[in-house]
């Protein structure tokens, strides 16, 4: 295996490798290490969990800002710490993928042990923050860390084609943390927020994997498109999207407008998925599915907050 540090030195000095290293500062490197995009997207679902728990518990938002603060801070820190450890662990294969080859752990801008220390520190502080809410939220947060760092990063990612499904556990945890921070006796709504997030992730990441299939193949990661091909992956995507259809009917306490909106979004995604059997350009279809999945997540969780304000 080539030395990422040596590789980056050569690239910077004479461009021999063709690797372009973007000029960054310490702050940008830090944001890259914690995968700020993942942290931000998970804050949306965590906040929704908190908001809905307060709403259905008859509690006022402004009177519980301390809970909101510690929940969001704690969740952000444990997610950031888990992502930093993921960067530390994957530094030996990240240089093989276009979208990860300029991470600070690959270019040699950050010493690996410092990345690991940062990850553990963030998780520790995040756990303490969650402990300021409820022990249930703290426990769920730690389960999320374990599932992402151990079950996904260290175990299944490089060995199992089902790695995406296993990784979906950690991605579905944030709304549960949010709810549990207010009400440790998790309502059925909280569990269906978890199920919604769990089911949403496979079609989202399979679409991404189709677009990046050659990179995953080069890195030796057994993503579904790499192992089974595009045809099988498209079938799996459509089946997972179809599994979203009944979920809004278990969230009727959010009202009919939400039920209608969520159902329309689900049907729209399913129609787009079925369209993939007619379109010849699989990569173009995968891009459309990926973009739709991002918009879907933002709209549906924002709608959950809005309908409780009406």
C-alpha positions, 0 to 999 in steps of 0.5 A: 500500500502506498504511503498517503503522506508521501503521495501528497508530498509528490503531488504538491511538489511536481504534480507527478501523480496528477493529484490536486490538493486544494489549499485548506486551513485548519478549520476546513480540515476539521469540517472535512474530518467530521463530515459536516454535511452528514452532521448537518443533515442528521441535525434536521432529523434530531431536531424533528424528534425533539420538536415532536416529542415536546409537541405530543407531550404538551410541553412548550419549546421555549421553556425547554431550550436547555433540552433542545440545546444539549440534545442537538449539541450531544448528537452533533458531537457523537456523530462528528466523532464517529465520522472522524473515526471513520476517516481514521479507519478508512485512510488506507482506502480513501486515496482510491476514491475520487470523492475521498482522496483529498481528505486530510487523513489521506493527504497527510495534513493531519496525523492519524492518531490525532484524528482518532483522539479527536473522534474519541474526545468528541464522542465523550463530550457528546455523550456527556451532553446527552446525559444532561437530558435522559439516560435513554437518549444517552444509551441510544446515542451510544448504540448509534456510535457503536453501529456506525463505528464498529458494525459498519466501518470496522466490520461490514463495510469491507466484507458484506454486500449488506453493509448499507443496510447495517449502516442504516441503523446508525443513520436512523438513530438521530430522531430517536435520540431527539424524542428520547431526550424529552420522553424516555418512554418512546412513543410509537411515533418515535419508532416510525421516525426511526423506521422511516429513516432506516428505509430511506437510506438504502435507496439513497445510498444505492443510488450514490453507489451506482454513480460511484461504482468504479470507485467502490470497485477500486477500493474493494468495497462490496457495495450492491452495484459492485457485487450484483450489478445495476439491474439488481440494484435498481430492483432493490431501490424500487423495493425499498422505496415501495416499503415507504408507502405504508409508513405515513399511515402510522403517522396519522396523528400528524394530520391529513395534510401530512399524510397526503404530502408524504404519500405524494412524495412516496408515490413520486419517488416510486414512479421515478424508480419504475421509470428507471426500467425504461431509461437507458442511462442508468447513471442519469437515473441514479442521479435523479433518484439521489437528488430526489432522496435528498429533497424528500428527506428535507421536505418530509421532516420539515413538514412534520414540524410545520404541520404541528404549528398550524 
